[in-house]
């Protein structure tokens, strides 16, 4: 039910803004989870390739590392293989792609509801009809949210605020912080898995030279 203390125009604007924020935040969550899905596949693939290359005797001989790694190879390579296996299981359990699809569908439904409300409010001049329209729209909004168990995270809302900083009256330093947080949640972990081993290997080589 609508708040009878609010005029239809005020409640309609609040409802439209709430739907606009929710659909935008969930669209950002879809983008983040889709990137997590791709990043997970890339990270596990790169880690497996690194392990395969490192376990080749010819590669170690070429780099002059066979003598220094041989005493530890029986421990290092099985341990790394186990870590990659555990990481693969944990990443698969995140269900990034499934959650992303649900959030995308939710965002599309909210977008349709937003447009339907705007059209109905333009066509209905009667205050009674406008109240009825808003009550139905508010019910549909809550029904859509209940239909999806996945929710966006605060960082997705922060990123949405940074995308519309003028509407939220946010200055650029805070905008940059919000964007960096979202980018780290989206790409940070998997980029670290991809670029971390080569960087550590390079630093180790420098110590041996």
VENDAPE-V389113 format. One record per helix or strand. SS is the DSSP state (@ for helix, = for strand). FROM is the first residue (numbers start at 0). LEN is the number of residues. If there is no record, write none. Layout:
SS_FROM_LEN + SS_FROM_LEN
This chain:
@_7_47 + @_56_7 + @_65_27 + @_95_28 + @_126_21 + @_153_10 + @_164_4 + @_171_37
